[in-house]
Amino acid sequence: DRDTADPARVTAFINQKLRDSKGKLLGIVGIGVEVNALSALLRHIEKRYSSEVLLSDHAGRIQLSSGGNAISGPRSLSDLPGLRSQSTTILSRPSAAFQYSMAGHQVFVNSRRIPELNWWLLVQQRRGPNQAGILTGLVNNLLIALLITLVVLWLANLTIGDYQRRLEQLATTDQLTGHL
């Protein structure tokens, strides 16, 4: 829906029917999202994770992407290099994952169907995962886990030692006289 006061401002409305357990229509709920705000969110995801995010309809037309929206230039999945040969596969499955090469780099693609919209969410990872970053994260997590394990073992040792001293005292001390 275009804003009559500002034709460049577009809002997407998503409506969903609500039904009871017998299938009787209870009502309809809807939400409106400004397309520019959604595009900005997708651009943030692209920048943060070095991934391109696309939303495609059932015909393969790109409705929204981190690079823009359908209003600024409609494109189809089959127009995109690397997706051209896979567009039929993507649109015929609820999810798909594959990779292709472009300009000497691997591109990883993951798609999921959003049944409520009958749209597909596609994420293209332009470069392989940052292995150094993954390794650093793994080492950090292992060091934190080791530290936590050592603290738990130390606390357990203190607790067991305290109970051991109490048991020794109970075993060697007469409760009536308090003497050994």
QUIFENCOR-V218732 format. One record per residue. PHI is phi in whole degrees, 0 to 359 (* if undefined). OMEGA is omega in radians with two decimals (* if undefined). NEAR is the number of other C-alpha atoms within 10 Angstrom. Layout:
phi;omega;near
PHI;OMEGA;NEAR
PHI;OMEGA;NEAR
This chain:
phi;omega;near
*;3.11;12
272;3.07;12
287;-3.11;10
294;3.12;9
283;-3.12;7
222;-3.06;8
300;3.12;9
283;-3.12;12
268;-3.08;13
238;3.09;19
242;3.07;17
262;3.11;14
250;3.11;12
240;-3.13;12
243;-3.13;13
223;3.08;12
282;3.09;11
252;-3.11;12
234;3.07;12
278;-3.06;9
296;3.13;6
264;3.11;6
91;3.13;8
286;-3.13;9
292;3.10;11
267;-3.11;10
165;-3.13;10
228;3.08;10
243;-3.12;10
220;3.11;9
220;3.08;10
248;-3.13;12
233;3.09;12
291;-3.06;14
299;3.14;21
297;3.11;17
293;3.11;12
294;3.09;18
298;3.12;19
296;3.08;15
297;3.12;15
295;3.09;21
294;3.08;20
298;3.11;14
298;3.13;15
300;-3.11;20
293;-3.07;12
291;-3.04;9
250;-3.11;12
52;-3.13;16
229;3.03;22
259;-3.12;19
248;3.13;23
232;2.97;23
241;-3.07;23
240;3.06;23
276;-3.06;19
294;3.13;14
266;3.13;13
90;3.10;19
282;-3.14;17
284;-3.12;24
272;-3.09;20
203;3.09;25
212;3.11;23
292;3.11;20
269;-3.11;14
157;3.12;20
224;-3.06;20
297;-3.13;16
292;-3.10;12
272;3.11;10
156;-3.11;10
296;3.08;12
223;3.13;17
238;3.08;17
303;-3.11;24
289;3.08;16
275;-3.06;14
268;3.11;11
300;3.14;12
92;3.11;16
266;-3.09;19
307;-3.09;12
283;-3.08;13
255;-3.03;16
300;3.12;17
295;3.12;14
297;-3.13;12
301;-3.04;25
282;-3.13;22
259;-3.11;11
234;3.08;12
290;3.06;13
206;3.12;16
206;3.07;16
217;3.11;13
201;3.10;13
219;3.06;16
213;3.13;15
256;3.07;12
214;3.13;11
55;3.09;6
80;3.13;7
244;3.06;11
279;3.06;14
239;3.13;19
261;-3.09;18
236;3.07;21
228;3.14;16
231;3.09;21
218;3.08;18
276;3.04;22
258;-2.99;15
300;-3.11;9
296;-3.13;10
256;-2.97;12
57;3.07;13
243;3.07;21
244;3.05;24
262;3.13;20
240;3.07;23
236;3.09;20
249;3.09;20
267;-3.01;19
290;3.12;20
228;-3.12;12
297;3.12;11
303;3.13;12
287;-3.06;9
294;3.11;9
295;3.11;9
295;3.11;10
294;3.14;11
297;3.10;11
299;3.09;12
298;3.12;12
296;3.13;12
298;3.11;12
300;3.13;12
297;3.11;12
295;3.12;12
295;3.10;12
295;3.12;12
298;3.11;12
296;3.11;12
299;3.12;12
297;3.11;12
298;3.13;12
296;3.12;12
296;3.13;12
297;3.11;12
296;3.12;12
298;3.11;12
296;3.11;12
295;3.12;12
296;3.10;12
299;-3.12;12
295;3.14;11
295;3.11;12
297;3.11;12
296;3.11;12
295;3.12;12
297;3.12;12
298;3.11;11
296;3.11;11
296;3.12;12
296;3.13;11
294;3.11;14
296;-3.10;13
286;-3.04;11
251;-3.08;11
246;3.07;13
283;-3.07;11
288;-3.13;11
283;-3.05;6
264;-3.09;7
78;3.14;10
259;3.07;8
287;*;10
